[in-house]
């Protein structure tokens, strides 16, 4: 696993040469989120998938403002939305402890190489400021979600 993280870091940093710092942060956050999420999820791709979604928003410099309960609520809503929801349905969440809230919206479903894929939008509101993340996730051959971008 350590070798994978080092290789992923080198590839990510090499590919970021012409990008803004915020875009670099989004990519690094998504990659780190996927690795951490996978470990928290017991090595599952679903855990890595949710980590990458949250990581894409965290990389936009709001990560330090999210607490553990925020992350658990966000994970629950993403899992539910991708497993059960029709396109364009909005799943809202709120953390009563700190007032943070947000939503996950699966935007479009399609098939790619015989695998279900879903475009999504994640919105997190912290202290009245809106933070948005977008992406695509697809089921792999084992039926587990993988972030494709």
Secondary structure, DSSP 8 states (H G I E B T S, - for coil): -HHHHHHHHHHHHHHTTTS-HHHHHHHHHHHHHHHHHHHHTTT-HHHHHHHHHHHHHIIIIIGGG--HHHHHHHHHHHHHHHHH--TT-EEEEE-TTT--EEEEEEEEEEEETTEEEEEEEEEEEETTEEEEEEEEEEE-TTS-EEE--
